[in-house]
Each structure stands twice: as structure tokens, then as C-alpha cells.
Amino acid sequence: MADDAPKTAEHRGSRLPARPDALEQRVADATALLESIVSDRGVLAHLDEQARTRLLMAAGQAAGPDKRARRKLARARRRKTQLDTRAADEAVLSATGIREKRRADVFETPAPALSAAPPRHLPAPPLEMAGGSYGVEAEAGVEAEAATEPPASRTVNEPRKCYVCKAPFVELHAFYDAMCADCAELNWRKRNQTADLRGRVAIVTGARVKIGYQAAIKLLRAGAHVIVTTRFPRDAATRYAREVDFADWRERLTIFGLDLRHTPSVEGFCRHVAKTRDRLDFIINNACQTVRRPPGFYAHLMQGERKPLAALPDTERALVREHGVLHGDASTSHAAGREALDESEASRYLQRGGIAGLAAWSAELTQVPLLAEDLRGGDALFPRGALDADLQQIDRRDINSWRLQLAEVPAVELLEVHLVNAVAPFILNARLKPLMTATPERDKHIVNVSAMEGQFYRAFKTDKHPHTNMAKAALNMMTRTSAADYVADGIHMNSVDTGWVTDEDPIEIARRKTAEHGFHPPLDIVDGAARIVDPIFDGFLSGRHVWGLFLKDYKAVAW
């Protein structure tokens, strides 16, 4: 009878409450009752036999449970301890700087350098190659983000594995949540380093948002002249103009509209740059297509891109004036504060086939449907006005390129990925080499922005996104093959992995991973940018310029 008692409706109705405070109250009441019985067992005489027997049996079972019940209690205690530990650790992790930045509605670029001028060259330390850090960090002119004394480090209860060196750690850096103390400190210094690049000229592709944008900002703040390419030049101009120190470097920024999928445009862009510039020091091939987006993803940008350039504020129009003149937009011919460009010469250049007509329509090309899924869209997939922290459209598709296997990848996407990730960098590096060698300095750099997906020497690879893996492997092979050729002319070519900055999975899967497993990418877009400009900054600071390497987390790794 006693064994069956827990199954009765009466007992089911007396199940303990889920809320801890309610449970504590009921336990306190039960304890008080038992203590009163211990002090005066005579109170039991007021109970009938059945109630008294049930009470005493329950008290006995609670005080001396059987083996099965003891195991169940032990499991529950371990589970509670584990949950409490994880909750405590999560609270500490949530207080790190990188988590705070992720919670912001809009990602803010770190504040500019504290000193007005970038630091001069520093003495060179011993150089370490594969398997070690290969340079030094700036000790002056650091970003303001690094100026404030970081709060005291905290510890977690459960050891975490360092994203970089894989060693277990419990002490947290004030900013990073996934690195041991040594790796975090190196990454923090690299994140905030700068160099003296005054008078130098750089090209950064795909620099409208995220890593490319932050890399361009770092170069501009270091004193370089920067040519930015993007499919959406007007939107890019608006973004750069928002920066608090825009006035300090706006005269050194030029923005071109360029769709790297359109190879004639890339060729024409190279011819134009070679004709209108007297030097080029750095090429950062940052633009890449990892997840293909249909026209609906970019539709909200088109109204701004279709406006006449004359409708832009003067400061923004100045950034895209050269792009407009090159493509015959007379409204930009006299933008204030920019060096004059001979429009008649530009017109003659165009008539000679300098840039195919489609080059002027880099934004419009994103609206050309090439696949059946490109005809899908609307607010269900791309809700109007819903932007992420990078002010990019929210994409609610339940599957994207990152989850595709070989037989699922459309030919269009295969070709696009290779055009953007491998063919365009090939053309830029090849056609602009004469301009890079036009000046005598032997400290030029080409950075081919790659990823570990393109690495052959890797123990584990998923069977997903083979087309992006192929494209990055092709880019790495260009570095592996041609770096030795280019270094003979003082051009240092490297492939650089940006690190794990973004969860490329569809948004609902990414959110579920965060909610259920506490997953967060270990780096942010500033860390990614710091990695791709580091060969340049580190070379200028140390006097040692590396070449022919595949760099990950500021170290050379196997191909």
C-alpha cells in the first residue's frame, strides 16, 4: 500500500512546487511540524491510524531513503551544482567587454587614437616565425579603447579551453571571454596597435561593413590614404561620415562602387587606379562571399543608391566624387575639398573601354535574379526595418549557403564565390603590381584575407560549403605560389585568417545555439580587422616584414 501511495491522485496533487521560494516555505512548514512531533509525540494521538501511518512512513523514507532514492538525490544535487556553477560562470562571462559589445543594438567603432599622430617606428625585437608571434605592438597612439585601466580580472569555476592556444584556463581577461590570460593580452594589444602610415596608399575591398570597414578605419587613423570598394558606395559614404573623427581623415578616403563578380569592372578599376595614382603600398583583398544573399537582402539599400550623387551631403559626396566622375555623373564634378579630376580625360578613357558600363551599376547588379530563390523575399524573409548590430538586413531564411553540401550548391553560387574570393584578388594583385613597384620603398604588402576553411592541413572538416572551401584554398595557393615572386620587388604577400567573428548559420539556428549552449563567437569585427592589418602594422613597427605565410591568430600555421 505504501509503495502505491505516491501514485494516488491525492499525492500527485501534493507535488513539490517548482519555484524555489515556494519549496523552501513548504519545507520550513514540514520541518516545524516534525520538530513539534519530536517534542510531543502525543499530538499524533489526534490523527487517525491511516494518517499517522502515512506520516511516519514518509518521514522514515525521507530520513533513510533506499539505494535508488539516494542515487536519484545525488544526481539531482550534482545537476543543481552544475547548473549553479554554469549560471555563476555565465554571469561573469556576460560582464566581459566583448559580451557587452555584442549586446549593443548597434556596434560602435572603437574611439580613435589618443595621440594626434601615429607612433614612429620602434626598435625591432627578435623575429619569430611559424608557431610564434612575429612582431611587436605599438606602445603609443593606441586606440582609446585600450587607454582605460581594465577592471580586475575575474575567474570562472569550470575551466574553459582557450580559443587560441587550446589550454584550459579559469582567469578571464576583462575584455575577452574565450582566451587565456596570455593570449587575451596579446590579442588586446594587437587590437589596439597602430603605426605611422602617413603618405601611404591602400586599397581595401569589401569595406562598407564589418571587418573590411574596421580595417579601413584603422588604416585611415594610421595616416594612410585609403581606396575603398563596395557594391553600395553611397551607403558606405554615409557610414564613414558618421565616425566621430571623420573630419580628421575624410580627405584621405575615396569610395568606389565595384561588384567583384563582374570581372570587366575589376579590370577597369585596376586601369583607372593605375592611371590616376602615382603609388600604391597595400592591397587588402578583404571582400568575400561566404553566404550568398538574394536581392531582397539588399533591397532596402537601393533607394539611397539610386539617388543622384548631388543629393548627398557635401562631405559624403566628396567621398564618391571620383566614382561618379568616372561613370559620367556630372553632379560630382566640383565636389568641395577634393582634388580635381579631368572629366574630359575620364570620358575619353571610358570611350576606350576603360570600364564596362555595368561598373556604374554595382548596386543594381545585386537586384538581378539569377536563381529561383532570388524571386523569394518580402517581409517574411527580410522584415522591413529589421537590422542587426552592423546595420545589415536581418535574414530569416531557414537555410543558407553555410549548410549546403556539394550536390546542393547551385552553379551560379559556385562561380560567384570563386569570382569574388579568388579571381578578383588575382586580377587586383596582378594588374596593380606595376603601380606598387613604381616607388622605391620595399615595405609594400598584399593581404589575401582567407579562412581556415581553405586549409588542407586540418584534422577535421565538415561536408558543408565545399565551394567556399575551394575558393579560399585557391586564394591560399596564389599566396603560396606568388609570394616568392612578389617579395623580390619588395611586396610582401600573405594569407590571413580573420578568426571566428561571425556565426554564419541561419539566424534561428544561431540564436538556438546561443540560448541552449551559450555559444558566442570568440572574436568581434575589430579583432578580425586587427588580424588583417597586422602584417602591415607589425612590419612598420618592427622593421621585419613577413611574406609567404598563412597567418592565424598572429602566428604562422600550416597550409
N, C-alpha and C positions, 0 to 999 in steps of 0.2 A: 504493500500500500504506500509505504514511504517513497519507494522508487518511482511510483506513478504520480506522486503529488505534484512534482514540477510541471506535469503535462496538463494539469487541470486548468479550466478557464479562469478560476479564481487566481491561480498562481501566475498565469500568463498576464493577467491584469495587473499584477504587482511587480512587474519587471522594473529593474532599476532605471531611473531616468538617464538620458544621455548627457544632460547638462551637468558639468562637474559641481557647480554650486548647489544644485538641487540634490545631487547624490550625497554631497557632504552633509547636508541638513538631515537627510533620512538616516544616514549612518550615525550622526550625532544623536538623533532621537532613539535609534535602536540601542546604541551603547548605553544611553542613560537608563533605558528600560531594563537592560540586562544587569546593570550595576545596582539598580533598586531591588531586583530579584535576589541578587547575591547578598545584599544587606538584609533582606527579609523575605525568605522563601515562602512565607505564609501568604504572600499575595497570590501565589499560584493556586491557592485553595478556591479563589474566586473564579477560576476557569473550569470549564467542563473538561472531561477526560481527553476528548479528541483534540481540543485546542492546546491543552497542556502538553500532550504527547508530541504534537506537531512542533510546538515552540522548542521543546527540549531537544528533539531530534535535529531540528535546523541549527540550533546553537551548537550541538555537538559536531555536526558535519562541518560547520563553519570553522570551529576550533581545531578539529582534527580531520581534514579532508583526506580522501583516498589518494592513491598514487596518480591516477588520471587527473583528478582535480588539481593536485599540486603542480603537475606539468602544465596544465592549462593556465594556472596563475603565473607560473614562471614565464611562460611565453608572453602573456599579457603584460607582465612587468617589463620584460625586455623590449617589447614593442613600444610601450609607453616611453621607456627611457630613450629608445632610438628616435621616436618622434619628437620628444622634448629636446633632445640633443640637436636634431636637424633644425628644429624651429629656432633654437638659440643661435645656431650657426648661420641660418638664413638671415636672422636679424642683423648679425654682424656683417655678413656679406652685402646686405642691402645698403649698408651705410658707406660702402666704398664709393670713391669718386666716379668710377666707370658706371656703376649701377645708377647713381644719381643722374648722370648724363642721359642714360637710356630712358629714364622716367620722364624726361622733359618732353613737352609737346613738340618742340622744335629744337633740333640740335644746333647749338651755338658754337661758332668758330672760337677757339681759344683766343684770349686777348693778345694784342700784338706785343712785340718785344719791348722790354722796359727801357733799354737804351736806344737812342735815336739812330745810332749807326751800328751795323753788324760788326761782330768782332773781327779783328785782324787775325792773320794766320798764327797758329800756335805751334810750338816746337813739336816735332814728330816723335811719338813713342815707338817702341819696338813693334814691328808689324807681325800680326798673327794671321795665318791664312785659314785653310779648311779646319773646321772644328773649333775655332776660337773667334772672339771679336776681333775685327780687323782695323780698328781705329780708335779715335778718341772722341769725346763730346765737347761741345762748346762750353766754356766757363763764363762767358759774358754774352749779353744780348739774348738771353734765353727768353722764351715766351713767358708772359706774365703768369700763365697757369702754374709755372714752377716756382714763382717768386715767394709765395706764401709758405711759411713753415708748415709742412704737412702734419696732421694730427698724429698722436701717438699710435703706433701700430696696435692691432688687436689680434687675438688668437681665436681659432675655431677648435672645437672639440674633436671632430673627426678629421684625420689627415686628408688633405686634398693633393692631387697629383699636378705638379707644375705643368702648365701648357707648353713651356719651352723645353726645360731640361728633363721633365718627367719625374723628378724627385718628389717624394712626399713632403708636405710642409703643413704647418699649423699657424704660423705667424703671417698675418695679412699685411700687405702694403696698404697705405692709406688710399691709393687710387685703384690698383688692380685687384681683382678677386680671384684670379686663376694662375698666379705666378708666385714662386718662392721669393724670398726677400732679395736675393742676389739678382735674379732675372728681372724682377719688378723694378729694381733700382736702375738697372741698365736700360730697360725699356722707357722708364720715366725720363732719364737723361736724354736718350735719343729722341724721344717725343718732343722735347723742348730745345733741342740744339738748333743752331743756325750757323751761317758762315757769311763771309764777305763775297758776294757775287755781283757787286756793282760793275756795270758795264758789260755784263754777260747777257746772252740771249738764249732763251729756252723755248721749246715747243712742248706743250702738254696736250695730248689728245684726250678727248672724253673728259673735259674738265669743267662741266656745268654743275655737277653734283658730286657728293660723296668723296671718295679717295682722290680722284683727279682734281676736284675743286680745292681740297685741303692742300694738295701738293703744290698747286699753282699759287695759293696764298703764301705758303712757306717760301717759295722762290721769290715772289714779289717782295715779301718782307725782308728777304736777304739782299735785296737790291737789284735783282735781275730784271731784264725786260722779258716779258712772257707773252707768247702767242698761244692762245687757247683755241682748240677746235671743239665744236659741238654741233649737233643737228639743230639745236634751238638757240641761236645766238642772242636773240632779244631777251629770252628768259635768263640766259646766262648773264647778260649785262645787268639786268635788274638785281640778280643775286649778288654779284660783286659790288654793286653800288650800295648795298645795304651795310657793308662792313664798316666798322667804326673808324678804321684808318684808311678808308678808300681814297681820301684826298692825298695821302702820302705816296700812293703808287699808281694812281689811275693813269698817269701819263706813260706808264711803262707796260700797260696791258692792252693787248689787241685781241679781239674775238672774231673768229671766222666760222661761218656755217659750213659744215662738211659732213657728209654721210660716207663713212668709210666702206660701206657696202658698194658704193659706186666708184669703181676703180678709176675711170677717167677723171673724176673730180679730184681724187688723191694725186694723180699725176699732174693735173693742172695746178693744184695748190702748191705742189713742190716747185713747179716752174715759176709761179708767182713769187714765192718766198725767195728763191734763188735770185730772181731778178731785182727784188726790191730791198733786200738786206745785204749788208756787207760782212756779216758774220753770223755764225750760229754755233753755240757752245754745247747745248744739251738738247737731246731728244728724249722725251719720256713717252713711250708708247703705252699709255695707260688704258685707252679705250678698249673695251672688250664686250662681247655679247655672251653672257653666261645663260641667262634666261630670256628667251625671246618674248617680246611683248607685242600684242596685236595693236592695231590702230587705235582702238578705244582707250588704251592706256595713256596715249599721248594727246587725245582729242582736246582735253582742257587747255593745252598749251597753244592750240592753233589760232585762237582769236588774237592773242598777243603777237604771234609770229607773222600774222597776215597784215598787221597794221603797217602803214608806211613808216619808214625809219624816222621821218620828220616828226612823227607823233611821239617819239621817245623823248624823255627829258634830255637836255643838252649833254649832261655828263654821261648818260648811258649811250646816247647816240654816238658820242666820240669813240666809244669802245668798239663799235661795229662799223664805223665810217668806212674803213678801208675795205671791209667785206662788201658794203653797199656800193662803193665806187667801182670795185672790181666787177660787180654784177650789174652795173648800169643804173643804180639808184641815185639820181642826181640830187635827191634831197639831202644826201650826206656830204656833198662836195665841199662845203665850207664849215664843217663842224668845228666849234671853237676848241682851241687848245691842242690840236693835233697837227703834225707836220703835213704840209700839202703834198698831194699825190697828183701827178699829171693825168687828168682824166682822158685826154686825147690819146696819150700813150697807152693807158689801160684799155681804151676802146680798140686801138689797133692790135693790141695783144690778144684781145678776145676774138677779133676777126681772124686772127691767125690760128684760132682753135685752142687758145691758151687753156680755157676751162669749158668743158661741155655745158650746155645750157642747163642741164639738170643740177649743176652745182649750186645754182642760185636758189634751189628749192629743197635744201636739205631737210627742212621740217616737213614739207609736203610729201616727201618720199615715205615718211612714216605712216602716211594715211593711205598708201596704195595696198589694197588687199592682195596677198599672194597665196594665202591658204584659206581653206574653208572656215577655220576658226577665226580668221580675221573679220569675218562678217558677223560674228557674235560680239555682243558688248552690252551697252546700256548700263543703267544704274545698278542692275543686279550684280554684274561683274566688276564694274568700275563706278562705284557710287559717286555721284557728283559732289564735289567739295570735300571728299574724304581724302586727306593727305597724311602721309606718315611724317616722322620726325625730320626727314630730309626734304620735306615738301614735295614728295613724289606721290603719284596717284596710288591709292590702295587697290590691290589686285586680289579679287575674291575668287579667282578660278580655283577649282579643286585639284587641278593637276597642272604642272608646268614642265619645262624642259629638263629641270633638275631630276625628275623622276622617270625620264624616258629611257628605255633600253634600245639596243641597236635597231631592232625591227620596227620600232615606233617613231624613230626620228625622221621627219619629212626631209626630202632632198633640199627643199628651199632653206630649211634651217641649217642643214649640214653646210651648204655653200655660204650662207650668211656668216656663220661662225668662223669659217676659215678666212673669208674676205676681211672681216673685222680684226680677228685675233692674230692672223699670220700674214696674209697678203698685204694689207695696208702697212704694217710695220716694215715689211720687206721693202716696199716701194719708198717709204719715207727714209729709211736708213740708206738705201742705195742712191736715190736721186739727190739727197741733200748732203752726201759726203763731200762733194767739191766745195760747198759753202762752209762746211765745218773745217775744212783744211785751208780755207782762204786766209786765216790768221795764224800767226806762228805759235801760239800757245799750245802746249801738249798736255792739256788737262781737260780735254773735252770728254763728254760722257754720253752714251746711249743706254737707256734703261728699258729693257723689254719686260713689261710687267707680266709676270707669269703666275703660276699656281702649282701647288703640289699635285694637282690632277694631271699635270703634264710630265710628272716624274716617272721614269721607268723603274728606277731602283726603289721600289716601295713594296713592303711586305703585303699590304692589304689594299685592294681596290674593289669598289663596288662594281656592279654591272650596269650602273646608271650613267647617263650623259656621256657616252663614248665619243660623241662629236666634239664636245668641249675639251675632253682629254686629248684627242688627236690634235686639235688646233694649238693647244698650249705646248704639246710635245713638239710640234712643228716650229713654234716660236723658239723653244729652247734649242732646237737643232740649229737654227740660224745663229744664235749666240755661240753655241759650241763650235760651229764651223767658221764663222767670220770674225770672231773676236781677235784672233791672232793676226788676221789681215788688217783690221782697223787700228789695232794698237800701234802698228808700225807708223801710223800717221798721227799718233797722239790721241786717238779716240778710244776710250775705254768702254767696251760693251759688256754688259752683264744682264742676266735674267734675275728678276727679284720677285719673290713670293710676298704678297701683301699681308699674309696671315689670315686667320679666321675672323673676319669682321662681320659678315652677314650670314644669317640663316636663309639659304636660298629656297627652302621648302615653301610650298603654298602656305598662305597666311594662317589658315586654320590649323594645319599640322604644326607649324612653328609655334603658334600660341599654346597648343596642347602640350608640346614638349616642355615649354616653359612652366606651364601650370602643373603638370604631372611629375616632371623630372627636375625642375629647377634649372633647365638649361639656359645659358646665356653665352653668346659668343665671347671669347676671352679678350678681344680687342675691339677698338672702335675705328672710325674712319680716319681719325688723326694718327693713330698708330699705323694704319695702312699707308698713309701718306708719308709718315716719317721713314718707313722702310724703303719706299721707292726713291726718295730724295737722298737717302743716307750715303750711297756711293759718291754722290757729288759733295755733300756737306763734309763727310768724313775725309774725302780726298783733299779738299781745300784746307781743312783744319790740320790734318796730319802731314800733308805733303806726299802721301802714299796713295796712289790711285790704282785700285784693283781692277782686273779685267778677266773675262772668260770664266766667270763663276756663276753658279746658281746660288743665290743668297736667300736664306730663310732665317728670320729672327736675328738678323745682323751677323749671320755666320754662313760660311760656305758649306753646302751639302752636296751629296752625290746627285748625278743627273738621273 
